[in-house]
Amino acid sequence: MTSQFVIAMLNPTIGMLFASAFFLLWTNQRGQNYILMIALSYVASSVGFLIQDVGPSFANKFERIPANVCFLVTGYLLIGGALKRYGLRIPHVLMAGIVAAGAAWQVWFVLVQPDLTARVFMVNFLLGCISLIGAVKLHPVEKRHSVDRLLFWVMVLCTLNFFLRPASIMLLAGGFTDFGSFQQSFYWTTVQFTQVMISVLFALTLMVAIALDLIAELRREANTDKLSGVLNRRGFERDAVAALGACGERRQSACLMIADLDHFKAINDAHGHAVGDRAISLFGQHLAASLQPGMIAGRIGGEEFAVLVPEAEFGAARRFAEALRADFPQKCAGRLPLSLSPSVSIGLCLAGPGVELYDLMHKADEALYHAKRLGRNQVQVFTPRQSDTPATRHTLAGA
């Protein structure tokens, strides 16, 4: 086994190791197809290097066409997978067109007008174009973590590598006369080692990004109420405290509303807990669909929900609460027993800068119970003169 063979096998081996790792990640996250695209990109890269480095020793020049097509497919899948991770649209037509153009030029420079130097420039130029597409599309995306910024700069590095490296090295060392001299050249040595570094950097960056996505998904599951689909109490309190803190720093007000399904205990007693759960689920869906940007909603008790409206104008917050209440029966039409007339009572409270969440929730709760006492199915605003005794609260619980 020669040192040249060891170097030649470096990229295929690393590629298959990363392909296996991404396949394992995908088997545990089948819904994330971008991980499968990344795994397939490393397979294509390994196959390309095997054909390029091993194939010519026992085959003819026709082997070089599929080798370079594999490299172009690698770029297509790798950049496409990275874009898909951010929910960006993959420009399939453009990128497939680049791969097709590369295949056509390969045939031309191998069979019609053989020119190894032109073929090398062409492949690198097209790979640079694919990397540039990824960098351009990723540039405006919000980068929440340092790994997001790193992935962007890795794409920029790939683009510069494909555009500048061939020209600078060939300017110093000259072109190639035949494939034998090409594989022994300084240029091909730089390809072997720069490709290893870029492959490793790309793979590690994407693995960290996938791990962060998984952690975020687990955190969402831990803070989401499965029945209603909105935040659970822990998730709501965490996000609401942070939002109120931000409002306090900007000296802006906020509004909090607490909504409670009317006659919920009677629904459970008369129709069973399955119907009660269905009512909670329907209100959660209605609430989630009604939320506007910046609003934070959560289920904070059995049939009780809270909505924080940061930086709110009070009139707009009240109109939102009224619409939420008025539209709820229509959203339940045909989904609950006909004998049910679902309704919701809402308490609303305005918060000035610096108010604590629990104080705000207490005041909104006072307004809610005032709405219950006045006949339910209405929105009431907290006023300082409102008061409620524990006995009254106990009487109205589940009402």
C-alpha positions in Angstrom: 0.0 0.0 0.0 1.7 3.2 -1.2 1.4 6.7 0.4 -0.3 7.9 -2.7 -3.1 5.2 -2.3 -3.6 6.2 1.3 -4.0 9.9 0.3 -6.3 8.9 -2.5 -8.6 6.9 -0.1 -8.7 9.8 2.4 -11.7 11.7 0.9 -13.8 8.6 0.1 -13.3 7.2 3.6 -14.1 10.5 5.4 -17.1 11.0 3.1 -18.6 7.5 3.9 -18.0 8.0 7.6 -19.9 11.3 7.5 -22.6 9.8 5.2 -23.1 7.0 7.8 -23.3 9.5 10.6 -25.9 11.6 8.8 -27.9 8.5 7.9 -28.0 7.6 11.6 -29.2 11.1 12.5 -31.9 10.9 9.8 -33.2 7.5 11.0 -34.0 9.1 14.3 -35.5 12.2 12.7 -37.3 10.9 9.7 -39.3 14.0 9.2 -36.2 16.0 8.5 -35.4 15.1 4.9 -32.7 17.7 4.6 -30.5 15.4 6.8 -31.0 12.6 4.2 -30.0 15.1 1.4 -26.8 15.8 3.3 -26.0 12.1 3.8 -26.5 11.5 0.1 -24.2 14.4 -0.7 -21.4 12.7 1.2 -22.1 9.4 -0.6 -21.9 11.2 -4.0 -18.6 12.8 -2.9 -17.1 9.5 -1.9 -18.2 7.8 -5.2 -16.7 10.7 -7.2 -13.3 10.5 -5.5 -13.2 6.7 -5.8 -13.9 7.0 -9.5 -11.4 9.9 -9.9 -8.6 8.3 -7.9 -9.1 4.6 -8.3 -11.0 4.2 -11.5 -8.4 5.7 -14.0 -5.8 3.1 -12.8 -7.9 0.3 -14.3 -10.3 2.1 -16.7 -10.4 4.7 -19.4 -11.0 8.4 -19.7 -14.8 7.9 -19.8 -14.7 7.3 -16.0 -13.9 11.0 -15.5 -17.3 12.2 -16.7 -19.3 10.5 -13.9 -16.7 11.4 -11.4 -17.1 15.1 -11.9 -20.9 14.8 -12.2 -20.8 13.2 -8.8 -18.9 16.2 -7.4 -21.6 18.6 -8.9 -24.4 16.4 -7.4 -22.5 16.6 -4.1 -22.7 20.4 -4.2 -26.4 20.3 -5.2 -27.4 18.0 -2.4 -25.2 19.6 0.3 -26.2 23.2 -0.4 -29.8 22.2 -1.0 -29.9 20.3 2.3 -28.4 23.3 4.2 -31.0 25.6 2.7 -33.8 23.2 3.4 -32.8 23.2 7.1 -33.7 26.9 7.2 -37.0 26.3 5.4 -35.7 28.1 2.3 -36.8 27.2 -1.1 -34.2 25.1 -3.0 -33.7 26.5 -6.5 -34.0 23.0 -8.0 -34.3 24.2 -11.6 -31.2 26.4 -11.4 -29.0 23.9 -9.6 -30.1 21.0 -11.7 -29.4 23.1 -14.7 -25.9 23.7 -13.4 -25.4 19.9 -13.0 -26.7 19.2 -16.5 -24.5 21.9 -18.0 -21.5 20.4 -16.2 -22.3 17.0 -17.5 -22.6 18.3 -21.1 -19.3 20.2 -20.8 -17.6 17.1 -19.4 -18.6 15.2 -22.5 -17.3 18.0 -24.7 -13.9 18.5 -23.0 -13.4 14.7 -22.7 -14.7 13.4 -26.0 -15.1 16.2 -28.5 -12.4 18.7 -27.7 -10.1 17.2 -25.0 -8.8 19.8 -22.7 -8.1 18.8 -19.1 -7.3 22.4 -17.9 -10.6 23.7 -19.3 -12.4 20.8 -17.6 -10.8 21.6 -14.3 -11.8 25.2 -14.5 -15.3 24.4 -15.6 -16.0 22.0 -12.7 -14.6 24.4 -10.1 -16.5 27.3 -11.6 -19.8 25.4 -11.4 -19.2 24.2 -7.9 -18.4 27.8 -6.9 -21.7 28.9 -8.5 -23.6 26.3 -6.4 -21.9 27.5 -3.2 -22.5 31.1 -4.1 -26.2 30.4 -4.5 -26.3 28.9 -1.0 -24.4 31.9 0.5 -26.6 34.4 -1.2 -29.9 32.7 -0.1 -28.6 32.2 3.4 -27.2 35.7 3.9 -30.6 37.5 4.8 -31.7 34.7 7.1 -31.8 35.5 10.8 -28.8 33.7 12.4 -29.9 32.9 16.0 -26.8 30.8 16.9 -23.1 31.2 16.2 -23.3 27.9 14.2 -25.7 29.6 11.8 -23.2 32.3 11.1 -20.4 29.7 10.8 -22.4 27.8 8.2 -22.8 30.9 6.2 -19.1 31.6 6.3 -18.3 28.0 5.4 -20.4 28.5 2.2 -18.5 31.7 1.5 -15.2 29.9 2.0 -16.3 27.1 -0.4 -17.2 29.7 -3.0 -13.8 31.4 -2.7 -12.0 28.0 -2.7 -13.7 27.0 -6.0 -13.3 30.3 -7.7 -9.8 31.3 -6.6 -7.8 28.2 -5.9 -7.6 26.7 -9.5 -6.7 30.1 -11.0 -4.0 30.9 -8.5 -2.4 27.5 -8.5 -2.5 27.1 -12.3 -1.1 30.6 -12.7 1.9 29.5 -10.7 2.3 25.9 -11.9 0.7 25.9 -15.3 -1.9 23.6 -16.8 -2.0 19.9 -17.4 -1.0 17.9 -20.4 -2.4 14.5 -19.4 -4.3 12.8 -16.6 -1.2 11.1 -15.2 0.5 14.5 -14.6 -2.7 15.9 -13.2 -2.9 13.2 -10.5 0.8 13.9 -9.6 0.4 17.7 -9.6 0.5 20.1 -6.8 -3.0 21.2 -7.8 -4.5 17.8 -7.1 -2.7 17.5 -3.8 -4.3 20.8 -2.7 -7.7 19.4 -3.9 -7.2 16.3 -1.7 -6.4 18.3 1.5 -8.7 21.3 1.0 -11.6 19.0 0.3 -10.9 17.1 3.5 -10.9 20.3 5.5 -14.0 21.7 3.9 -15.9 18.3 4.2 -15.0 18.1 7.9 -15.9 21.7 8.6 -19.2 21.5 6.7 -20.1 18.2 8.4 -19.3 19.3 12.0 -21.1 22.6 11.5 -24.2 20.8 10.2 -24.1 18.2 13.0 -24.0 21.0 15.6 -26.9 22.7 13.8 -28.9 19.4 13.8 -28.1 18.9 17.5 -29.3 22.5 18.3 -32.5 21.8 16.3 -33.1 18.6 18.3 -32.6 20.4 21.6 -34.9 23.2 20.5 -37.6 20.6 19.5 -37.3 18.9 22.8 -37.6 22.2 24.6 -40.7 23.0 22.5 -42.2 19.7 23.5 -41.4 20.3 27.1 -43.1 23.7 27.1 -46.1 22.9 24.9 -49.4 21.7 26.1 -50.3 18.7 23.8 -54.0 19.0 24.2 -54.4 22.6 23.2 -51.3 23.1 21.1 -50.3 26.3 22.8 -47.6 26.8 25.6 -48.1 25.0 28.9 -47.9 27.1 32.1 -44.1 26.7 32.4 -43.5 27.8 28.8 -45.9 30.7 29.0 -44.5 32.1 32.3 -40.9 31.8 30.9 -41.8 33.7 27.6 -44.1 36.1 29.3 -41.5 37.1 31.9 -38.9 37.7 29.2 -41.4 39.8 27.1 -42.4 41.9 30.1 -38.8 42.5 30.9 -38.2 43.7 27.4 -41.2 46.0 27.6 -39.9 47.4 30.9 -36.5 48.2 29.3 -38.3 50.1 26.5 -40.8 51.7 28.9 -43.7 50.2 27.0 -47.0 48.8 28.3 -48.5 45.4 27.8 -51.9 43.7 28.2 -52.7 40.4 29.7 -55.9 38.5 29.2 -57.1 35.3 31.0 -59.8 33.3 29.3 -61.8 30.5 30.9 -64.3 28.2 29.2 -67.8 28.7 30.7 -69.6 25.9 32.5 -66.7 23.5 31.9 -67.5 21.3 34.9 -71.1 20.9 33.6 -69.7 19.9 30.2 -67.6 17.2 31.7 -70.4 15.9 34.0 -73.0 15.8 31.2 -70.9 14.7 28.2 -67.8 13.1 29.6 -64.2 14.2 29.8 -63.6 13.4 26.1 -66.0 16.1 25.1 -64.4 18.5 27.7 -60.9 17.8 26.2 -62.3 18.4 22.7 -63.6 21.8 23.8 -60.2 22.7 25.3 -58.5 21.5 22.1 -60.9 23.6 19.9 -60.3 26.7 21.9 -56.5 26.2 21.8 -56.7 25.8 18.0 -58.9 28.9 17.8 -56.5 30.9 20.0 -53.4 29.8 18.2 -54.9 30.7 14.8 -56.0 34.1 16.1 -52.6 35.2 17.6 -50.8 38.1 16.0 -47.0 38.5 15.9 -45.5 39.1 19.3 -48.4 37.6 21.3 -47.7 34.8 23.8 -50.4 32.3 24.6 -50.5 29.4 27.0 -52.8 27.0 28.8 -52.2 27.8 32.5 -54.9 25.6 34.1 -57.5 23.0 33.3 -59.7 25.1 31.1 -57.9 28.4 31.6 -55.7 30.2 29.1 -53.6 33.3 29.2 -52.5 35.7 26.4 -49.8 38.4 26.8 -49.9 41.2 24.3 -46.6 43.1 24.5 -46.3 46.7 23.4 -50.0 46.8 23.1 -52.5 49.6 22.6 -55.3 48.8 25.0 -58.1 49.3 22.6 -56.5 46.9 20.1 -56.0 44.3 22.9 -59.7 44.6 23.9 -60.8 44.2 20.3 -58.7 41.1 20.0 -60.3 39.7 23.2 -63.8 40.4 22.0 -63.2 38.8 18.6 -61.7 35.7 20.4 -64.8 35.4 22.5 -67.3 36.1 19.8 -65.8 33.8 17.2 -65.4 30.8 19.5 -68.9 29.2 19.1 -68.6 29.4 15.3 -65.2 27.5 15.5 -66.9 24.7 17.4 -69.9 24.3 15.0 -70.3 20.7 14.1 -67.4 19.6 16.4 -69.2 19.4 19.7 -72.6 17.9 20.7 -75.5 20.0 19.3 -76.8 20.5 22.9 -73.7 22.5 23.8 -73.4 26.2 23.3 -69.7 26.8 24.1 -68.7 30.2 25.4 -65.7 31.8 27.1 -65.2 34.6 29.6 -62.2 36.8 29.5 -60.5 39.1 32.0 -58.2 41.8 30.7 -55.6 43.9 32.4 -53.3 46.7 31.3 -49.7 46.6 32.6 -47.4 49.5 32.8 -43.6 49.3 32.5 -42.0 47.2 35.2 -45.0 45.2 36.4 -44.5 41.7 37.6 -46.2 38.8 35.7 -47.8 37.3 38.8 -49.3 40.6 39.8 -50.6 41.1 36.3 -52.1 37.6 36.3 -53.8 38.2 39.6 -55.5 41.4 38.3 -56.5 39.7 35.0 -57.9 36.9 37.1 -60.0 39.4 39.2 -61.4 40.7 35.9 -62.2 37.2 34.7 -64.2 36.3 37.8 -66.0 39.6 37.6 -67.1 38.6 34.0 -68.2 35.3 35.5 -70.3 37.0 38.2 -71.9 39.3 35.6 -73.2 36.3 33.5 -70.2 34.9 31.6 -69.5 35.0 27.8 -68.1 38.5 28.0 -64.9 40.5 28.4 -64.2 42.5 31.5 -61.4 44.9 32.2 -59.7 45.1 35.6 -60.4 48.1 37.8 -58.9 48.6 41.2 -62.3 48.5 42.9 -62.8 44.9 41.8 -62.4 42.4 44.6 -63.1 38.8 45.0 -63.2 36.5 48.1 -61.8 33.0 48.2 -65.3 31.7 48.8 -66.6 33.3 45.6 -63.7 32.0 43.7 -64.4 28.5 44.9 -68.0 28.8 43.9 -67.2 29.9 40.4 -64.3 27.4 39.8 -65.0 25.4 36.6 -68.0 27.6 35.8 
